[in-house]
């Protein structure tokens, strides 16, 4: 929006030529998202407290978490607003990839909003039934995947980190992979969102990593030199990733321990799905498993716990997801969160190293 207006003036004032550069617009996107987040979040916290939009009591968490029942939730609303507005301002709105990710944020955010709303209304804290929520996610992810495959000039080959010549073409089966990545990423971020600041930290490292990869994938010369897939138009996703990064940093200011605002499903489901879609669009599907390793570990811990209990009536972990296991072992909440952040940063560095180790 602003990009089109301001860049359109470069024929009369050369200084406006700076708006053609993705790097400059990404900086503006980050700063705009930060500004909106810092401006909007205190107001939202005040209103949510007044409207009693509280997280409520939960039975599937350690006892001390029940002290957080009065903390406002659904803070993901602020993240969505702080991400979408800067993207609309500074990205090229003729770019299909931008609209695909925005649609993903809104649709998965809508599912999360319904889930959060039901949890607020029901005294037992239950939201959408698990099977219903999962089915909705699959249907939305399938629609998005179909459009990506048939509505854009999309390459169905799979990129494998550390390998430059192994790129199997999955053809129509790539749609199934896309659905798995989007739904899996959405739910894994949702599972990780259990401690103050825990989920948003790794989300930021993944956003930062994908911001770099989006720029490189959209630049033909860089992509050719680094031997990654060149995706024409993917560079604009750098601006959207920057907006997510700025919005996430602004949210973390209030979500850090002790949290003044929780993300809720409206935030975790939408952010996770958006990261999955971006990974698909920039052809770094497998890389999401590396840089989002914290999310993968949390999900695997739940799967192991469920399988072990159903088959052997034994629990591998004291409680799943795994961050609760460390809580019950006596680790402080702050220590768990910071250590998980450190691991996430290390994983992001490993992901970036794949650019040269091919």
N, C-alpha and C positions, 0 to 999 in steps of 0.2 A: 504494500500500500504506500507507505512513505518512501520505500525504495524506488518504486516506479515514478513517483512525483519528483523526488530529489534528483535521481539519476537522469530524468528527462530534461533537467535544466543544464546538463553538462555542455550542451551545444552553445549556450550563452555564457555560462560561467564555468571555466575549466576546472575549478576547485571541486565541483560536484562530481567530477569523474571518479573521485575516490569511492563513490558508492557502488561502482562496478565490482569492486574487490570483495570477494567472499570473506576474507580475513577481517576486513574492516567492519562489515555488516555483522559478522559473528561477535565481534567485540561489543558492538552496539546492542546486539540481542542479549548477550550476557548481562550487560549493565542495566538494560531496560527490565529484564526479568527480575534482577535483584531489587531494583527500585520498586517495582509493583509488589513484589513479595514483602518487602519491609514496610511498605505503605499499607497493604491490605491485611496482613496477618494479625496485627494487634486488634484491628477492628473486628475481624472474624472471631478471634478468641473471645472478645468481649460479648459479641452477639450470641455466639454458641453457648457461652456460660449463661447468658440471660434466657436463652431458649431451652436450656438444659439438654443440649446435644452432647450427652455424656457417653463415655465408652461403656459404662455399666459393669456389672460383675460378671466374671467368667469362671467356669469350672475347670477349664482345660489348661490352666496356668498355675505356677507356684503360688502359694498362699499370699505372699507379700504383694503380688500384683493386684490383689483386690483392693489395695489402698489407692490404686490409680483409677478407681471407678468413677471419680468425679472429674477426671481430665477430659476436656472436650475432644471429640473425634471428628472425622470427615474433613480433616485439614488438607486432604488431597485436592479438594476444591480449589484451594489457593494455588497449589502447584499447577493445576490445569490452566487456570486463568493466567498465571504468571508465565506459562510456557506458550500458550496459544497466541496471546496478544502480541508479544515481541516477534513471534514467527510471522504473523500477519503483517506486521509493520515493516520488517526488514528482509523477508525472503521474497523470492520471485514467485508470485502466486500463479503463474502460468505453469509451474512445475508440478507434474502429477504426483511425484513422490511426497511432496510437502502435504498435499491434501490426503494422501493415503494414511500418513502417520497421524495427522490431525483427526481424521475419521476414526482411527484406532483409539486414540486417546478419549474421544467423546463416547464411543460405543462401549468400550470396556469400562470407562468411567461411569457410564450409565448403569451397567450391571452392578458395579461396586456401590453406586449410590442406592440402588434398590435394596441391596443386601444390607447396607448400613442402616437404611431407613427402617427396614423390618426389625433389625436388632434393637433399634431404639423403641419401637412400638411394642414388641413382645417382651413381656416381663422375664421370660427365660433367656433372653439374649440371643435367641435363634434368628438367623437371617433366612435367605433363600435356601431351600433344600439343596444339599450338595450336588445331587444328580441333576437338578434343574439348572443350577448355576453352571455346572460343567457343560451341559448341553448347550446353553446359551453361548458360552465361550467358544465352543466348537463351531456352532453355526456362524457366528460373527467372523471367526478366524477363517472359516472356509470361504465365506463371501469375499473377504479381503484377499485371500490367496488366489482365488479364481480371477479376481480383477488384476492382480499383479501379473499373473501368468498370461492372461488373454487380453488385458486392456493396456498393457505396456510392452515395450520392446525388451522383453526379459530373457535372460540367459538361464536355462535350467541346469547348467553345469554346477557341480559342487566344488567349492574351494576348500582345500585341505591345508591347514597351517603347516609350515616346515617343508611342504612339497610343492614344487613349481610346475611339474609336468603331470601330476595325477589330478585330473579334474573330470571325474565321471559325470556324464550327462544323464540325469534321472528322468528326463522327459516329463510325462504326465504325473509320475510319482512324486515329482517335486512339490506338487500341491499338498500331498499328505505330509511331507516333511515340513512345509511351511506352517501348516496347521499345528503340527506337533510342537514346533519351535515357539510359535506365538502363544499357544495355550500353556505350554510348559513354562515359558518365561513368566507369564502373567501369574500363574499359581505359585511359582517358586519365590517371587518377590513377596507375594502375599504371606507365604509361610515364614519368611525371614522377618517380617514386620512384627516382632514380638517384644523388643526392648527399645528403650528410648534412643533414637538415632541409629539403630542397628541397620535397618533396611536402606535408609536414604544414603548412608555412607558408600556402600558398594554400588548403588545406583549412580552416584556421582562419578565413581571411578570408571564405570562402564560408559557413561555418557562422555566423559573426557576422552576415553580411548576411541569410541566410535566417532567422536567429533574429528579426530585426526584421520581415521580411516575413511570417513565420508569425503573429506577434502581430497585425500590422495586418490581414492577411487574415481572421483569426478574429474580429476586432472589427467588427461591422456598421457602426457610425458612422464609424470611421476608414477602413474600406474604401470606403464610399460617398463620403466627403470626398475621398479620394485617387484615386478612380475606378479602383480595382483590384477584381478579383473577390473577393466575400465568400465564404469557404469555412467554413461552420459547423463548428466543432470543430477547425479548423486551429490555433487558439491554443495547444492542448496541445503541438503540435510545437515551440513555443518552448522548452519544458522539455527536450525531447529534443535540440534544437540546442544548448542550453546545456550539456547533459551531454557532447555531442561536443566542444564548445569546451573545456570544462574538461579532458576526457580528452586532447585534443590538446595543450593547453598542458603538461600533466604529462608527456606523452610527449616533447615537444620538448626538455624539460630534459635528457633523456638522449640524444636523437637529434641535438642540435646538434653541430656540428663540434668535435672529432672524436667521432663517434658511438660510444656504448657499446652501442647496440641498434638494429637495423634493423627497419623495419615489416614487411617481407615481404608476400607476396601476400595473406595472411590479413587484413592491415590495408588495403592499397591497394585491393583489389577490393571489399571490403565498404564502406569509406568512400565510394568513388566511386559505387557503386550507391545507397547511402543518400542521398547528395546529389541524385542523379538522381531518385529516388522523391519526395523532399521537394519538389523543383522542380515535379514533376508535380502533387502533392497541393495545393500552395498556388497553382497556376496561374501559375508564373513560369518556364515551360519555356525560353523564349528568353533570359531573364535569366541563366540558368546559363551560357550562352555568353559573356556579358559578364563576370560576376564570376569565372567559372572560365576566363578567357582564357588563363592560363598553361597549363592542361591542354589547351586547344584548340590552342595554338601547338605544344606538344610533339607532339601527335597528328598535326597537319598536316605537321610536319617529317618524321615517319616516312613518311607517305603519299607526300610529294614525293620523298623519297629512294628509296623502293621503286620508284615509277613511273619515275623518271628512270633508275635503274640497269637496270630491265628493258627499257625502250624504247631507251635510248641508250648503255647501258653506261657512264654517267657519274654521278658522285655530286655532288649539289648542295651537300651539307654534308660536312665532313671526317668526321663521324660523327653518326648520329642515335640517339636524340632530340637536339634542338638544344642541350641543356645540355652534351652531350659535345663538340659542335662548338666551343663557347666554351672548353672545357677545352683542347682541342688547339690552339686559337689562343693559349694562354698565360695565360688568365684563371685566377686562383686559385679553388679550390672555394668559399671563403668569399665572395668577391666575386660569383660567379655566383648563389649562394643568396640573399644579401642583396638584390641587384638584382632578382631575380625576385620576392622578397617585396615590394619597393617597388612593382613593377609591379602585383602582385596587390592591394595596398592601394588603389592609384589606380583600378584596375578596379572594386573594391568601392564606392568613392566615386561612380564614374560610375553604377553600378547603383542606388545609393541616390538619385541625382539624378533617376532616371526617375520617382520618386514625384511629383515636381512638374512635370517637363517632359513633359506629356502634352497 
